[in-house]
Amino acid sequence: MKWNQISFRHRMLIIMTVSGLLQLLVLSIAGFSYIKQSQENEMGLKAQGVATFLAQSSSVINMIENQTAPRMQERFRGLTEMIGAAFIVIGDKDGIRLIHPVDERIGLPMMGGDNDLALVHGQSYVSFAEGSLGKSVRGKAAVFDKDGNIIGVVSVGYLLDRLQDRIEPYLAFLLGMAILVLAANAVVSNFISRRFQRALLGFEPEEIGRLYSELDVTMSTIKEGVISIDSNGVLRSINTSACEILGLEKAKVMNRPLTQVLPNSDLQSLIQSQEVDHDIELYLNQQRIVANRSPILVDGKVVGAVSSFRLRDEISELTEQLSQTKAYAEMLRSQTHEHRNKLNTISGLVQMGELDAVQSLIGQETAHYQTLIEFLRETIKDPLIAGMLLGKTERARELGLTLHVDDESRLEPLSKEINADDLVTILGNLIDNAFEATLSAIKQVPNDRMDIAQVEVSLSDFGNEIILEVIDKGCGLPKHLDVASLTKRGVSSKAQFNRGVGLFLVKQLTERYQGQFEMVDNKERGTRVTVYIPKDGLA
């Protein structure tokens, strides 16, 4: 079976188990070597101490000088057994054995070749050598007569084989502990690997790598810019479009604090506020963008934030085209409906032979449209807004209402800081709300239709502000909702699905231009809504 065919959990179990085993083997070998070295050094110092003591004793000195070694053999063999040594050997100044555990080897030269330091230099030391009894650790000391002359050597030794027998229990203990730790490591490894597997949502490493590659390719093909940060505000991902829009180099900005990459960005604030932002306008790296931002939640905990955005100019262009198309379509629909009624009337008059009446009706319609078009052309210098007002006028006639544009209205060409499509959105939503409020009021008091079926619109730019005002005689503001509530997304005075967007957009656009929004009840009935937009608004 190939390695990548083994599950991640089993791979982790194998890796951690083998790693733990190797570590324990190294530790066991190191521990065994340390214990062995310590035991050998301890036995060597003990042997040296005994040898030095014996070399300085008068009985050993007298034995060598008087050649009385045969009578001392049993005594030294008993001493050897008493101290647990392998041997006590005493030799004369030529290294000939005088005392030895084996009778047949008495009188023969001492073996090991390690007597020179004692017999020549008169030292006391520890050595490792192989003698007639085997490899041993020895303590040697020179024997001096009363005149300070070297007359012999004492050698006390412990066989390394016997020392090995003393160390083996330690080795067995180490191996036992190694097996115990290995078993515990296997259990812990299995637990950790299961936790990792759950944290990875059951994906294998190869699957995660493939998903990352797919995500990277997908992100690079998205036209919108996308950036994300972690809980510490460090930039963790940025796609190609974001780099192009903001003029950044991916290699230089990745894994850096966002405050260093984009000082004007407040994306990190979403980590604390946990709020979602839709269609907000930002100014980053000298680019005006429209962004959507959201915190990243994992198991209910905020672990970062993500933002997608596009250049505002692209969205403004699309919005303007859409607004113009919608206004034109609405005007055509209203005019088609109205003209159908007029044509039916003209057809009836022709059949009745009332040609004068037909001519009069056509003259009235021509004069009405000509007057309205001339008025809007002279007073409203922006064609997009003028077209919208013309379309809304026809829509009002279709609904049986009247849209009256105040005769004192005036709107000069807009500055480059203000987009006409934004004003169309504001004014169009206010007029639509006025239409609905008026129709609702007519249903409640149909006898007062003539008094309330008119919506008034006023536009002016005489001062430092553009003032847009819409007045209706409808049902007024709801008593159970305040103005702040009505301008929230999804909140509406009409309990219907998918409502509560118009006033929200009006309020959002007004705030975008740092303007003011007012909505109050009229003195008699209905509502008056006024929007103030600074001419040098920061759109």
N, C-alpha and C positions, 0 to 999 in steps of 0.2 A: 504493500500500500504506500502511495506517495505521501510525502509530508503534508502537502496542501489538501489532501483528502481527509486528513484527520481533523476532527472538530477542534475549535479553538480551546474549549474547556479541557479536552484531553491533551492538547499540545502544551497548555500551561502546566497541567499536572505532570507531564513527562519532563518538561524543562526544569520546573522547580524541584522535582524529586531527584533528577540526575544532578542538578546543581548542588542540592543539599547533600547528596551522597558524596560527591567529590570534595566538598568542603569538610565534611565529617572525616573522610579518609585522610585528608591532609592534616586536620587537627589531631586525629588519632596517632598518625605517624610522628607528628611533631611532639605530641605528649609522651609517646613511648620513648622516643629518642632522648627527650629531656629527663625522663625518669631514669632511663638507663645510665645516662651520663652522670646524673646526680648520685645514683647508687654506686657507680664505679669510683667517683671522686670521694664519696663518703667512706667506702671500704678502703680506698687507698690511703686516706688520711688516718683511718683507724690502724691500718697495718703499719704505717710509718710511725705512729705514736708508740705502738707496742714494740716495734723494732728498736726505736730510740731508747725506750725504757730498759729493754733487755741489754742493749749494748752498753749502757751505763751501770748495769748492776755488777757488783763485785763477784758474784758467783760465776757469771759468764766470763769475766776477765780472768779469774783464777782458773776456771776450767780450761781456757785456751792456753794459759801460761804453764799449767801443771799437767796438761794432757790427760785430764780426767773425764773426757767426754763420754766413754762407755757407761760410766756409772750415772750419767745425767740423762740418758736417752728417754727413759720412761717418764721422767719428770717433765721434760719438754713436750712429750707426746700428750701427756695429761693437760698441760697448759694449752696446747694447740686445740684440743677438744673443748676446753673450757671457754676459750674466746671465740669459738666457732670458725677458726681459720682453717684453711686447707693444709697449710704446712707452716712449720718453723724450722728454718735451716740456718745453721751456724757454720761458718767456714773460717779457716785460718787466713794468714796474710797472703797465701798463695791461691786462695779460693778453693781449697780442698775441703770437702764436707766433713765436719766433725759431728754435727747433729742433723738427722734426717728422719722423716717418718718411715722410710723403707731401709731396713738393715743392709740389703745388698748394695745400696747406693752410697753407703758411708765410705769415705776414703776416696771417692771419685770427685773430679772437678765439678763445681757448681755450673749449671747450664743457664743459658739466657743471654750471656754476653752483656750484662748490665751491672757488673760489679765494679767497674773502673772508678766511677764517681766516689764510691765508698773506699776501696782499697788504695786508690791512688791519691784522690783529693780529700778523703776523709769527710764526705758529705752525708747528709741524711735526706732521702728523697723517695718519690713514688715513681714506679716504672710499670710498664706493661710489656710482658715478654712471655715466651713459651718455654717452659722448662720440662723436666722429665715427667711431671705430673699433668702437663697440659698448659693451655693459655691461662695466665693469671695476672691479677693486679697485685703488685708487691710494694711493701714498704721496706726500705733498706737503710741501715745505719752502720757506720764504721765503729769498730771497737778499739779503744785506745788503752795503752798501759799507763802506769803512773807517770812515766816520763813523756807521755804524749805521742808515743809511737803507735802506728797502726798495726795491730796484731791480728785483726780478723774483721769479719762482717756478719751481721745478723740480718736475715731475710724472712719477713713474715708475709704470707700470701693468701689470697682468696681466689679460687678458680672461677674463671668467667662463666663456665657452664653452670656452676652452682648459683652464681649471681643471676644468670638468666632465669633459673627456676624461681628465684625470688621476685623477678620482674613480671613473669607471665601472669600472675593474678591481676596485676595492674592493667596489663594488656587486655585480658578478658573483660575487666570492668569497663575499659574504654570502648571496646567493641559492643558490649551490651548497651552502654549509654548511646552509642552511635545508632544502633538498631532502634532504640526507643525514640531518639530524636528524629530519625528517618521516618518512622511511622507517624509521629506527631506532625512532621513536615508534610507528609502526604495528605493527612486529614485537612490541615490548614490550606494546603495548595488546592485541594478539591473545593473547599468552601470559597476561597478567593476567586478561583476560576469561574465558579457558578455566579458569583456576584458580578464579575466583569462581563460575563456572557449576558446577564440581565441588563447591565448598564449599556451594552452595545446593542440592545433590542434583539438579541438572538442572531445578529449578523456575524459572519465569519470575516477575518481580516481581509481576505481577497474581495469579498462582497463590498466591504467598506471602501476599499481602494477603488473598485469599479464605480461605486456610487459617487465617490468624490470626483473622479474623472468626469463622469456624466454631468454632475452638478457644475463643475468648472466650465465645461463646454457650454452648458445651457446658460449659465450666467454671462458668458462672454458674448452670446448671441442676442441677449435681451437689449433692446434699444434704451430702456430706462437704466439710469445709474443706480447701483445698489451697493451700500456699505453696511457693515455691521461691526459692533464693538462688544467687548466682554464686560463683565461687571466692574472692572477697574478702568474702563474707558479706553482700553487699548484697541486699536484698529485690527480686526481679525480677518476681514475679507473686503475686497473691493473689486468690482468687475471692470471690464474694458470700457464700457460706456461711461461709468463714473470717472475713470481716469481721463477720458477725452473731454467730458463736460467740464471738469474742475481743473484740467491741466496738470494732472499729477502723474508720477511714475510709480507704478505698483511696487517695484523692487525697493524703492526708497522710503515708502510710507508704511508698508506692512509691519505689523507688530510694534508700532509706535503709538504713543498717546495721541488721541484724536485732537486734543487741545494744541498739540504741536503741529499737526498736519493741517487742521482747519480751525484756527483760533476762534472764528466767529460762530462755530457750531455749538449748539447746546443739546446735542443728542444725548449726552450722558445724563441730563436732567430727567429723562424718561425712566431711568433706572430707579430713581427715588419716587417720582410721581406716579409711575405705572399707568400713565395716560396714553391714549392713542390719538395721534394727530392726523387729520385728513386735509389734503389740499392746502397746506400752509405755504406761504411764500417766504423764501429765505434768500439771503445775499451772501454767497460763499465764493471765495477766490474770484471776486469781481464778476460773478455770474449770478443772474437772477433765476432762481429755480422754484418749482412747485413740488413739494415733497409730501409723502405719506410716511409716517413714522410710528413705530410700535415697539414696546418692550418684548423681550424674548423670555417666555416663561417655561420652566421645566419643573414638573411636579409642584407647581404653585409658587416656585421661587424664581425671582428675576435673575437671569444669568447674563443679560446683555440687552442690546437694542439694535434694531435694524431700520434702515431708511431707504426708500426708493424715491427717485426724483427724475424730473425732466426739465429741460430749459423752458422758462416761462414763455419765451417768444413762440416756441412751437405750439404750446397749448393755447396761447392767445390767438394765433392764426387759425387753428382749428375751431376754437370757440367762436371767433368772428364769422367764419364761413358758415358754421352751423346756425348761428343767430340770424344771419342774413337769409339763409335758406328757410328757416322756420318762419321768420317774419313775412317773407315773400309768399310762402305756401299758405299761411294763415290769411293774408290779405286776399289771395286768389280765391280761397275757399269762401271767405265772407262775401266777396264781390260776386262770385258765381251764384251763391244762394240768393243774394239781394237782387241781382240782375234777373234771375229766373222769375222772381216775383214781379219785377217791373215788366218783363216781357209778357208775362201772362196778362198783366193789366193792359198793356198796349194792345195785345191781341184782342182782348175783349172790346176795347174802345174802337178798334178798326172794324170789327165785325158789326158794331153798333153804328158805324158811320160817323163817330165823333172824332173827326180828324183834327179839329182845333184843340180838343182836349189832349190828343196824342202829342201834338206839337208842343203844347204847354208843358206836359209832363217831361218830355225829352229836354226841353229848355231848362226846366227846374233841376233835373239830374245833372245836366252838363254844368250849370252854374254852381251847383252844390260842390261837385268834385273839383271844379276849377278854383273855386274860392278856397276850399280846404287845402288844396295842393299849393296854391300861391302863398297862403298864410304860413304853412309849414316851411316852405322854401325860403321865405323871407326871415322868419323868426328862429328857426332851428337849422343852424348851419352844418350840422353833422347829418349826412344822408342816412346813416344807419339808424339813428334815433328818430329821425323824421319818418322813415319808412315804417318803423315799428309803431309810431303813433297813428299813422294812416291805417295800418292793418288793425290796430286795436279799435279804431273808430268804426271800421266796418264790422268788426266782431261785436261791438256793442249794439249796432243797428240790428245785427242778426239775432241777438238775444233780446231785443226789444228795449234796449237801454240807450242812453245817450252819453257819449264821451265828449266832454267839453274841455278843450285846451284853452286856458286862460289867455285872453287877448293881450295881456301885458307880458306874456312869456317871451323869453329871449335866451338864446344859447349860441354863443360865438364858437368858432372852431376850437376844439379841445387842444390842450397842451400835450406834449409828447409823454408827460408823466401819467396821463389818464387815458385809459383805453375805452373806446366807445362801447365795446361789447359788454364791459362791466356795468356801464350806466344802463344799457339795454336790459341786462339781467335784473338790475335793481328796479327800474321803472316798470318793466314788464311784469314782474312778480307782484309789485304793489297794485297795479291795475287789475291783474287777474284776481287778487284777493278782494279788491273792491267790487268787482263784478259778482263774485260769489256771495259776498256779504249782502249786496243789494238784492240779488235774486232771492236769497233766503228771507230777507225782510219783506219782499213783495208777497211771498207765499204766506207769511203770517198776517199781513194787513193788505190784501189785494185792493181794497178800496182806495188806498193812498198811493197807488202805483204812479200816478202822474207827478206826485210830489217827491218821490224818492228814487225814481228811475234815472237819475243822472249822476255821473261820476265826473268830478272835476280834477284836471291835471294842471299843474303849474311848474314851469321851469324858468330859472333865472340865474344869471351869473354876474350881477351888477357889482358885487363886492369882491372879496377875496375867496368866496366860496361859490360852488355850484349848488343850488338849492332845488331839490326835487320834492314835490308835494302832491299827494293824492288824497282827495276828500270824497267820502261817500256818505250816503244817508241810510246805510244798512242797519244791521242789528247791533252794531257797537262792539266794544270789547267784552269778552266773556268775564263774568264776575268771579269765577272760580280759578282763573289764571291771571298772573301778572305779566307784564311785558317781558321780563327776563325769561319766564317760562315759555312764552309763545315763540321766542327766537331761538329756542334750543332745537336741535335736530330731532325729528320724530314727534315733536309736540305740536298738536293742532287743536283748534277749537271745534273741529269737525271730527267726530269719532269714526274715522274711516281708515282703512288700511293704506299704508304707503303715503301718508300725508305728513305735514310738518316740515317741509323742505324749503319752501319759498322764503319765508321770513328768516329762516336760518341763513340762507345764502345772502339775503339782503344785509343782515347784520354782519356777516363775515366779510363781505366786500366793503362795507362801510368802515369797519375796523382796519381793514387792509390799507385803506387810504387815510387812516387816522382821522376819520370823520365822525359825525354824530348821528344818532338815530333816535327819533322821537315818534311815539305812537300814543295818541290821547283820544278821548271821546270828544265829539263835537258838543257844543252847548245844547243844540236841539236834539239831534240824533245822529247816529253813524260814527265814523272814525276819521281822524285826520292823521296821516303818516307823513313825516317830513325827514328827509335825509340831507345832511350837509357834507359836501365833499370839498376839501381844500383844493384850490386850483393847482397848487404845487404839491399835491398829494404824493406820498412815497409809494407808488404802486409798483 
